[in-house]
Amino acid sequence: MDSTAFGVIRRLDDLLAVQVNSSPELFAGVEKAATAVDRERAKKKTTNEGHGPRKPDLRPLPRAERDPLHITPWDLLAMFARATTLARQGRGRGLAEHWQGLKYCRAFTADRHRSLRLTEDGKAPELSYRAMQARELGRAFGLAVAEGVLHERYPDCLISIIDAETVLLPGFARTKPAGTLGARPRPDFLLEVWRPGEASRIFVVTVNGNHQAVNPKTSASSRTTYRQLARGSERVERLHLGQHNETPTLMTSTEFLATAGVTVHVLHTRGSVELPVRPSSGAGSADVAVGRRALPYVDSVAIPTTRGAERHNAFLIPEKELSWFGRVVARAHAAGQLSLAGGGGKVGQYLIDEQGRKHFSETTFAGTGSVHDAEVSFGKERYVGTDQVFRINGTRVEAFSGMAKDLYDLLADGKVEEYRRRAYERQKDWPEPDDIDDWGASSFRSDGTAIAIRVVPKTASPDAPSRR
């Protein structure tokens, strides 16, 4: 295997198959694992706080949605980057957040069937880091499969990925000024399926990963994937839009050491809730800042049982607040898009204090800032954004993330609705990776964002390697 920086980047651009499993056998295994989890909790006398009922009507995907996902490793890392742009684990806002997937550049390879597997480097992390790898790459694979499922269902729509915590904070934050949801269980992401001028749909998503090596003696009750999905069904049951059990969900668990190659296991539930249509400008549009709400959480949802309705704690967005919530979702996505492009202080205009507006408005530490100061032409399209230079096996490598300039300018000016209209109109305008000769691997999304990587050209100045 070519271990040079050129070889690593070349492999990042290979189209590989990620296996998808969503079957009656998977559902049956999750049921057994859920029973085992409940039995263990009863034995330990674990309180219901932090747990709770599971999503009813869990089921496998329709057969047409179970085909393998064909994707490049670079698209997977780009998916992870786009999903973490508003993370607040560190103060980097670039180096520590949406670039953190770069450490997995050497983690992927193809087997003889062109299925994606982990390389020896990918399997090598010490035990203390395996949990981090499972959590982070679980996001990449789970979101990629979930998005693929929704593209199959809604081919004429765009899909936005939004961190669940970010959109829940305006309604449920417990303290000021930092804002926190505490330890309350919740899903990981929301996927919004939308077209301008129409009602959009929200899908609640959980993403997990594990390194368990399953063998014939592994019981269903001890299989990590089954247990992750069982717990995922509890977490999605903690968020309801409008009414109980009307919000569609997707639960994923990625098995990195599966015999057939990396495999994403998926279950889902149906739902019919839609967010109200917004005006294209003015009051009620996503161009206008949102205010804080104090929405119900404790005993907010009534669940029918054989003994009558039982109430449990959940993040409930009442029907009268769905319009407000739609604006929160659209503005959080706008903030994420700007953050991917190094928008700096422009990001904060779309967030309230509880969502971390101050965090995205402060000066960053030296060497870690994600600054909107890079410009690239891919084909005939001009992209603006931010970049990072790092090393693969001693060779200097450059990564770029950004947006088409006309779309960036709209979001920088606070024009969310116009951005959405323009992005939808232009969704088929963007370059194809095969058309780009001077970058080793690239990922173009229909919303106008791009992420690319290459070995730093030798003609570049050491003092300013990323200026074009």
RALIN-V183659 format. One record per residue. SS is DSSP state (~ for helix, > for strand, _ for the rest). PHI is phi in radians with two decimals (* if undefined). NEAR is the number of other ideal C-beta (glycine too) atoms within 10 Angstrom. Layout:
<<SS PHI NEAR> <SS PHI NEAR>>
This chain:
<<_ * 10> <_ -1.21 10> <_ -1.74 12> <_ -1.22 13> <~ -1.01 22> <~ -1.10 16> <~ -1.17 14> <~ -1.09 26> <~ -1.17 21> <~ -1.06 13> <~ -1.19 22> <~ -1.11 23> <_ -1.75 19> <_ -1.36 16> <> -1.45 13> <> -2.18 24> <> -1.73 19> <> -1.86 21> <> -1.26 21> <> -2.13 21> <> -2.07 20> <_ -2.61 23> <_ -2.41 16> <~ -1.02 9> <~ -1.15 11> <~ -1.09 20> <~ -1.04 15> <~ -1.09 12> <~ -1.13 21> <~ -1.14 27> <~ -1.06 16> <~ -1.13 17> <~ -1.13 23> <~ -1.09 20> <~ -1.10 13> <~ -1.14 18> <~ -1.08 19> <~ -1.10 14> <~ -1.13 11> <~ -1.13 12> <~ -1.14 13> <~ -1.12 9> <~ -1.15 8> <~ -1.49 8> <_ 1.00 6> <_ -1.21 13> <_ -1.24 8> <_ -1.33 10> <_ -1.14 10> <_ 1.63 11> <_ -2.13 16> <_ 2.33 16> <_ -1.16 16> <_ -1.74 20> <_ -1.12 21> <_ -1.31 12> <_ 1.09 10> <_ -1.11 20> <> -2.73 12> <_ -1.22 18> <_ -1.17 20> <_ -0.98 12> <~ -0.99 9> <~ -1.15 9> <~ -1.80 17> <_ -1.80 15> <_ -1.12 13> <_ -0.97 20> <> -1.57 20> <> -1.74 13> <> -2.71 22> <> -1.57 20> <~ -0.98 25> <~ -1.17 25> <~ -1.09 24> <~ -1.15 27> <~ -1.15 28> <~ -1.16 30> <~ -1.07 24> <~ -1.08 22> <~ -1.06 22> <~ -1.13 24> <~ -1.41 24> <_ -2.03 23> <_ -1.14 27> <_ -1.81 26> <_ -1.13 19> <_ -2.24 17> <_ -1.18 9> <_ -2.27 14> <_ -1.88 15> <_ -1.28 18> <_ 0.92 28> <_ 3.03 24> <_ -1.02 19> <_ -1.63 18> <_ -2.07 21> <_ -1.28 28> <_ -1.64 23> <~ -1.17 20> <~ -1.21 25> <~ -1.10 17> <~ -1.20 15> <~ -1.75 22> <_ -1.03 22> <_ -1.76 21> <_ -1.59 23> <> -2.09 24> <> -2.65 18> <> -1.95 17> <_ -1.58 12> <_ -1.19 5> <_ -1.70 11> <_ 1.16 13> <> -1.61 17> <> -1.37 26> <> -2.36 19> <> -1.40 20> <_ -1.30 17> <~ -1.09 10> <~ -1.08 16> <~ -1.16 19> <~ -1.53 14> <_ -1.42 12> <_ -0.90 18> <_ -1.04 6> <~ -0.96 7> <~ -1.17 7> <~ -1.72 11> <~ -1.13 16> <~ -1.08 13> <~ -1.14 12> <~ -1.09 19> <~ -1.09 22> <~ -1.18 14> <~ -1.31 19> <~ -1.24 24> <~ -1.04 24> <~ -1.11 26> <~ -1.05 26> <~ -1.23 28> <~ -1.08 28> <~ -1.19 25> <~ -1.09 23> <~ -1.21 29> <~ -1.06 25> <~ -1.13 21> <~ -1.07 20> <~ -1.06 24> <~ -1.26 21> <~ -1.10 15> <~ -1.13 13> <~ -1.39 15> <_ -2.26 15> <_ -1.15 7> <_ -1.72 9> <_ -2.05 19> <> -1.64 20> <> -2.20 21> <> -1.87 24> <> -1.88 22> <> -2.32 23> <> -1.12 22> <~ -1.09 22> <~ -1.05 21> <~ -1.04 26> <~ -1.48 25> <~ -1.52 26> <~ -1.01 24> <~ -1.10 24> <~ -1.84 23> <~ -2.35 24> <_ -1.03 22> <_ -1.62 12> <_ -2.40 9> <_ -2.12 10> <_ -1.55 10> <_ -1.20 13> <_ 1.42 23> <_ -2.68 14> <_ -1.69 18> <_ 1.15 9> <_ -1.63 8> <_ -1.09 17> <_ -1.08 19> <_ -2.78 18> <_ -1.23 25> <_ -1.58 23> <> -2.45 22> <> -2.01 24> <> -1.96 20> <> -1.74 22> <> -1.81 21> <> -2.56 22> <_ -2.41 14> <_ -1.00 18> <_ 1.36 13> <_ -2.24 12> <_ -1.15 14> <> -1.79 23> <> -1.98 22> <> -1.99 27> <> -2.00 24> <> -1.61 27> <> -2.27 29> <> -2.01 27> <> -2.33 28> <> -2.42 25> <> -2.60 26> <> -2.73 22> <_ -1.96 18> <_ -1.17 17> <_ -1.67 11> <_ -1.36 16> <_ -2.29 7> <_ -1.01 4> <_ -1.56 6> <_ -1.28 13> <_ -1.39 11> <~ -1.07 18> <~ -1.22 17> <~ -1.88 14> <_ -1.35 22> <~ -1.05 18> <~ -1.02 26> <~ -1.12 26> <~ -1.21 24> <~ -1.11 26> <~ -1.20 27> <~ -1.09 25> <~ -1.27 20> <~ -1.08 27> <~ -1.18 21> <~ -1.26 19> <~ -1.23 24> <~ -1.22 28> <_ -1.26 25> <_ -1.58 24> <> -2.31 22> <> -2.35 21> <> -1.83 24> <> 1.41 19> <_ -2.37 15> <_ -1.07 17> <_ 1.18 17> <_ -1.91 14> <_ -1.77 25> <_ -1.22 21> <> -2.36 26> <> -2.40 27> <> -2.04 29> <> -2.25 30> <> -2.48 31> <> -1.73 27> <> -1.77 28> <_ -1.37 24> <_ -1.92 16> <_ -1.12 20> <_ -1.03 10> <_ -1.51 14> <_ 1.75 22> <_ -0.90 24> <> -2.24 23> <> -1.79 27> <> -1.69 27> <> -2.35 23> <> -2.24 26> <> -2.57 24> <> -2.32 20> <_ -1.56 11> <_ -3.08 20> <_ -2.17 10> <_ -1.16 18> <_ -2.29 17> <> -1.47 23> <_ -1.05 14> <_ -1.19 14> <_ -1.76 23> <_ -1.18 13> <_ -1.37 15> <_ -2.86 14> <_ 1.31 10> <_ -0.99 7> <_ 1.58 16> <_ -1.59 16> <_ -1.32 26> <_ -1.26 22> <_ -1.69 17> <_ -1.05 12> <_ -1.69 21> <_ -1.82 10> <_ -1.33 16> <_ -2.20 15> <_ -2.05 8> <_ -1.63 17> <_ -1.23 15> <_ -2.28 19> <_ -1.22 8> <_ 0.93 11> <_ -1.42 18> <> -2.14 23> <> -1.74 13> <> -1.94 15> <_ -1.13 11> <_ -2.35 9> <_ -1.18 4> <_ -1.74 6> <_ 1.81 7> <_ -1.24 10> <> -2.03 12> <> -1.75 11> <> -2.50 17> <_ -1.34 18> <_ -2.87 22> <> -1.40 24> <> -1.92 21> <> -1.72 27> <> -1.05 17> <~ -0.97 13> <~ -1.20 8> <~ -1.84 16> <~ -1.13 17> <~ -1.12 13> <~ -1.03 20> <~ -1.12 24> <~ -1.06 25> <~ -1.20 22> <~ -1.03 26> <~ -1.09 22> <~ -1.11 27> <~ -1.29 26> <~ -1.13 27> <~ -1.13 28> <~ -1.06 28> <~ -1.08 27> <~ -1.13 26> <~ -1.09 27> <~ -1.14 26> <~ -1.10 29> <~ -1.03 28> <_ -1.66 31> <_ 1.22 26> <_ -1.16 30> <~ 0.99 23> <~ -1.08 14> <~ -1.13 21> <~ -1.14 29> <~ -1.07 21> <~ -1.10 19> <~ -1.70 28> <_ -2.07 27> <_ -1.71 18> <~ -0.98 17> <~ -1.13 22> <~ -1.50 28> <_ 1.74 21> <_ -0.99 19> <_ -1.09 12> <_ -1.01 17> <_ -1.58 24> <_ -1.97 14> <_ -1.45 13> <_ -1.24 9> <_ -1.55 19> <_ -1.16 13> <_ -1.02 6> <_ 1.50 8> <_ -2.09 16> <_ -1.25 17> <_ -1.79 28> <_ -1.95 14> <_ -1.36 21> <_ -2.54 14> <> -2.04 20> <> -2.44 16> <> -2.38 21> <> -1.89 12> <> -1.82 22> <_ 1.08 12> <_ -1.72 8> <> -1.75 17> <> -1.69 14> <> -2.03 26> <> -2.09 21> <> 3.09 27> <> -2.40 25> <> -2.58 24> <> -2.44 19> <> -2.03 13> <> -2.48 16> <> -2.22 10> <> -2.07 19> <_ 0.89 12> <_ 1.56 7> <> -1.69 14> <> -1.28 16> <> -2.24 22> <> -2.04 20> <> -2.09 24> <> -2.17 23> <> -2.37 29> <> -3.04 28> <> -2.31 28> <> -0.99 25> <~ -1.03 16> <~ -1.13 15> <~ -1.29 24> <~ -1.05 26> <~ -1.05 13> <~ -1.10 22> <~ -1.20 26> <~ -1.07 21> <_ -1.55 13> <_ 1.45 17> <_ -1.75 19> <~ -1.15 24> <~ -1.14 21> <~ -1.18 18> <~ -1.01 28> <~ -1.13 27> <~ -1.10 16> <~ -1.18 17> <~ -1.09 25> <~ -1.17 17> <~ -1.11 10> <_ -1.75 16> <_ -1.02 15> <_ -1.83 6> <_ -1.49 13> <_ -1.38 19> <_ -1.11 16> <_ -1.79 10> <~ -0.93 18> <~ -1.16 8> <~ -1.50 12> <_ -1.79 20> <_ -1.62 6> <_ -1.75 10> <_ -2.23 19> <_ -1.27 20> <> -2.59 25> <> -2.55 25> <> -2.35 23> <> -1.95 24> <_ -1.87 22> <_ -1.14 16> <_ -1.50 22> <_ 1.68 27> <> -1.62 26> <> -2.53 26> <> -2.37 26> <> -2.48 25> <> -2.51 28> <> -2.82 18> <> -1.22 17> <_ -1.07 17> <_ -1.00 10> <_ -1.16 6> <_ -1.42 5> <_ -1.23 15> <_ -1.24 8> <_ -1.05 8> <_ -1.43 6> <_ -2.53 8> <_ -1.18 14> <_ -1.96 18> <_ -1.51 11> <_ -2.16 10>>
